[in-house]
Amino acid sequence: MLHKRRLSIALGLALALPVALTNLAHADTPAGYPADYAKIIEGAKKEGKVVIYSTTDSKAAESLIKDFSALYPAVKVEYNDMNSTEAYNRFISEAAAGGATADVMWSASMDLQVKLAAEGYALPYKSPEAA
């Protein structure tokens, strides 16, 4: 059976992450977060890294990565800065091969992001910070 790794569209994550990370520094499970959020953090620590394919220049994402790394030193950030077509093609080929691929796609190319979602690679994301 071909394993398709699901992909979260990172626009909401990119907007909410700085606030969420700040809140996480002050509590194990911040108010309003799912009750099993601590399990998610533990799972990330066990996996040991988060892989990001992004069209955002690594220099522009540097402070976000630095803050994440300070809060979660056990989770390495593997940040891959590439153009949108390269990111899409890399993800699709890795997924088709059944191998590891990006945990997060952060791209300005909405047509390719929507295509990934339409092909079943996206997961819904509702930020606990939305309210």
C-alpha positions in Angstrom: 0.0 0.0 0.0 1.4 3.4 -1.0 1.8 5.5 2.0 0.7 9.1 1.4 1.9 11.5 4.1 -0.6 14.2 4.8 0.5 17.7 4.7 -0.6 20.8 6.7 -1.0 24.0 4.7 1.3 26.3 6.7 -0.3 29.7 6.1 -2.3 29.6 9.3 0.6 28.0 11.1 3.0 30.7 9.9 0.6 33.4 11.2 -0.2 31.7 14.5 3.1 30.1 15.4 4.9 33.1 16.9 2.0 33.6 19.3 1.6 29.9 20.1 5.3 29.5 20.7 5.3 32.4 23.1 2.4 30.9 25.0 4.0 27.5 25.1 7.0 28.9 26.9 4.8 29.6 29.9 2.7 26.4 30.2 2.8 22.8 29.2 -0.6 23.0 27.6 -1.9 26.5 27.1 -5.5 27.4 27.8 -7.7 26.6 24.8 -5.3 24.0 23.3 -6.5 20.4 22.9 -6.2 18.3 26.0 -3.7 15.9 24.3 -1.4 18.7 23.2 1.4 17.5 25.5 1.3 14.1 23.6 1.9 16.0 20.3 4.9 17.7 21.8 6.2 14.4 23.2 5.7 12.8 19.8 7.7 15.6 18.1 10.5 15.1 20.6 10.6 11.4 19.8 10.7 12.0 16.1 13.4 14.6 16.6 12.8 16.9 13.7 10.3 18.9 11.7 10.9 19.2 8.0 9.8 22.3 6.2 9.7 23.0 2.5 9.3 26.7 2.0 9.4 29.4 -0.6 10.2 31.9 2.1 13.8 32.9 2.2 15.6 31.2 5.1 16.9 34.6 6.2 13.3 35.8 6.6 12.4 32.7 8.6 15.5 32.8 10.8 14.0 34.4 13.9 11.0 32.0 13.8 13.2 29.0 13.5 15.5 30.4 16.3 12.5 30.9 18.6 11.1 27.4 17.9 14.5 25.8 18.5 14.8 27.6 21.8 11.4 26.3 23.0 11.9 22.8 21.6 15.6 22.0 21.6 14.9 18.3 21.1 13.2 19.0 17.8 15.6 19.9 15.0 14.3 22.2 12.3 15.2 21.1 8.8 14.4 24.2 6.7 14.6 23.8 2.9 14.3 27.1 1.0 13.4 26.4 -2.6 11.2 27.8 -5.4 7.5 26.8 -5.4 7.7 24.3 -8.4 10.8 22.6 -6.8 9.0 22.3 -3.4 5.8 20.9 -5.0 7.7 18.4 -7.3 10.0 17.2 -4.4 7.0 16.6 -2.1 5.0 14.8 -4.7 7.9 12.6 -5.8 8.8 11.7 -2.2 5.2 10.9 -1.3 4.8 8.8 -4.4 7.9 6.8 -3.5 6.4 6.2 0.0 9.4 7.9 1.7 9.7 10.7 4.2 8.8 14.2 3.0 8.0 17.6 4.4 5.9 18.0 7.5 5.1 21.5 6.5 4.8 23.2 3.1 5.0 26.9 3.4 4.5 28.4 0.0 3.3 31.6 -1.7 2.1 29.5 -4.6 -1.5 29.1 -3.7 -2.4 27.2 -6.9 0.1 24.5 -5.9 -1.0 24.5 -2.3 -4.6 24.2 -3.3 -3.7 21.4 -5.7 -2.0 19.5 -2.9 -5.1 19.9 -0.7 -7.4 18.8 -3.5 -5.2 15.7 -4.0 -5.7 14.7 -0.3 -2.3 15.8 1.2 -3.7 18.6 3.5 -5.1 18.3 6.9 -7.5 20.9 8.3 -5.9 23.2 10.8 -7.8 25.5 13.2 -5.4 27.4 15.3 -6.2 27.5 19.0 -5.0 31.1 18.8 -7.7 32.1 16.2 -10.1 33.4 18.9 
